[in-house]
């Protein structure tokens, strides 16, 4: 299988593999995950029709957004920024939830052009479709929102009995185990999304949903 990556994808992959001692199997799997959105995007725009309906436009947008969040999450790990990583991971879970809802009701696909879907509905769909994501979503909420996970992210307990803690300002180097876990989480979510998107692309009811949005498209 030939894997073609964007220069920034190749660069971050090389750095993460070195920084967190990633096994070759994991590195290759992540490269495949990074390559998937580009392949899916090419497939969804490669049609004989010159007029794109809302459904196809939505799927194109979801693919591009997934690519940006996956790349951003990996870049955040490279920069030792778990807060940004958490935001990207939560965004990817929302995309997975959107794919679940669209697969259940293809006629609703154009709704994503009009901001009619709440975050709560996306999270519920993601948790329903994949056991374990519900727990992950709750953890990510605490880190992304200014709640307990975010407030105490920069602290380390020194003496629990004496209620002594050390607070550190700014970014700090992630250890290899945390970095590796962060990579695996992103890779797993990306794989779930790719599987769902493949099914959406092959569903005419999804791509033909809604009115014509674009008369002609140029891909840069």
N, C-alpha and C positions, 0 to 999 in steps of 0.2 A: 504493500500500500504506500503510495507516494503522499507525503505530508508536506504541504506548502504553508509556511507561516509568514505573517507580516514581520518586518524587521524588529519592531518593538516587542512582538510576541517571542521571537527567537532569543532576543536579548534577555528578557526577564526570565525565561525558562532556564537559560544557561546560568544566570546568577543564582536562582533559587536552588537549582540542582547542586551547585557548589556550596552555597551557604548552609543548606539544611541536609546535606549528604543524601539526596534523594536517590533511591534505587533506579536502575535503568528502566525497569518495568513501569514504575510510577511516572518517570519522566516521559517515556514514550506514550503512555496512556494520556498524560496531560497534553502532550503535543497533538494527539488525536482529538481531544476535547476542544482544543484551541482551533483546530482546522475545521471542525464540524460546522460552525456558523457560516463560514465563507462558502462551503459546499452547498449548504441548505439555501443560502441567499441566491447563489447562482442558479440553483434548480428552480426556485420559486419565480424568478424573473425570466427564465428561459421558456417562454410560452409564445404561441403564435398570435395571441391576442395583442392588439395595440392599446386597448382600453382596459385599465385595471380597476376592478371593483373594490369596494371597501374591504371585503374579506381578505383579498390578496395583499392590499396595502398594510393591513393590520399585521398579517403574518410576517411581511417583510420588516416592519418596524420592530416586532418582537425579536426577530432573529438578530437584527443590528443592535438592539438594546442589550440582549443577552451577551453578545460579543463584547460590548463596551464594559459591562459589569464584570464579566469574567476577567478580562484584561486588567481592569481597574483593581479588582480584588488581589490579583497576583502582584501587581505593581505596589499595592499597599503592603503586602508581606515583604517585598523587597525593601521598602522604605521603613520597615518596622513600625507600621501604623495600624494596630489592630482595630481601632475605632472605624477607620475608613474601610478596612476589610469587612467589618461587621455590616456596614451599610450596604456594601456590594453584595454580600451573601444574602441579606434580607431582600434586596431587590431581585436577585435571581430566584428566590423562593416565590416572590410575587409573580414573576413571569411563569414559573411552573404552574402556579394556581390559575393563571389566566389560560394557559394551554389546557388545563383540566376542564375548566368551565366551557371553553370553546368546543372542545371535543364532545362534551355532553349536549351542547345546544349550538350547533353551527350557525343558525340564523342570528344569534346574538353577537357574532364576531364584529360587525361594524360599531357596536356600542363602545368599543375601546377607542374610537375616534372622537368620542364625545364625553369622555371622563365620567361615564355612568357607573363604573365599577369601583366599589369601595375597597380599601386595603383589607378590612376585616373579612370581606367575602373571598378575596384572593387567598388569604392565610387559611381560612376554613377549608377551601377547596384543596389546597396543597396538603394540609394535614389529613384530610379525608382520603386522599389518593395515595399517600405514602406514610406509613406508620413511622413515627419518630420525628417527622418534620414539625409537629406541633410543639414538641419540647424544645427543638432548636429555635423556633420562632420566638418563644417566650424568652429564651436566653439572649437572643439578638435584640429584642425589644429593650431589655435592661441595659444593654451596652450602647445602643444607638440613641435611645431617648435619654434625657438628663435625669435618669433614675439611679437606683442604688448601684447597678453595675457600672454605670458611667462615672458616678461620683467617687467610687472606691477603686477605679481602674488604676490610678497612680499610686496606690498605697500598698504597703507590705506590713503585715502584723509582726511586731518585734517581740512583744510580751502580752499575751492575751489576758493574763490575770491582772496585770498592771494597766491594761488598756493603753498600751503604748504602740504606736504605729509610725512607720516612716513614709512620708509622702515625697514622691519624686515628680519633678516637672518635666514635661516633654516626652519625646520618644526615647525608647531604650531598646537595645539589641534583643531580638527574640531568640530564645534558645532553639536548638535543632528540633526538639520534639514538638514544641508549639508551632514552629514554622511548618513542619511536615504535616501536622494535623490540619493546619489552615489550608494547605494545598489540597489535601485529600477531600476536605469538606467541599471546596469549590469544584473540584473535579467530579465528585459524586452528583452534586446538584446540576452541573453542566450536562452530565450524561443523561440525567432524568429529563431535562429540558429538550435535549437533542432528540431523544426517543419520541417525545410528544410532538415536537415540531415536524418530524418526518411523517407522522400520521396525519397531521393537519395539512401538510403540503399535498398529500395524496388524496385528500377529501375534496371533491369538486364542490360540495355544499358549503364548505368553508371559504374557498377561494372566490366563489361566485356570489357570495352573500353581499347584499347592499347595492347601492347605486354606484355608477361610474365616478371614480374620484380623480383618476389621472388618465388623460387622453393619450399621452406619450411619455415614455420614460427614458432618460439617459443615465447610464450607470458610470460613475467616475471611478 
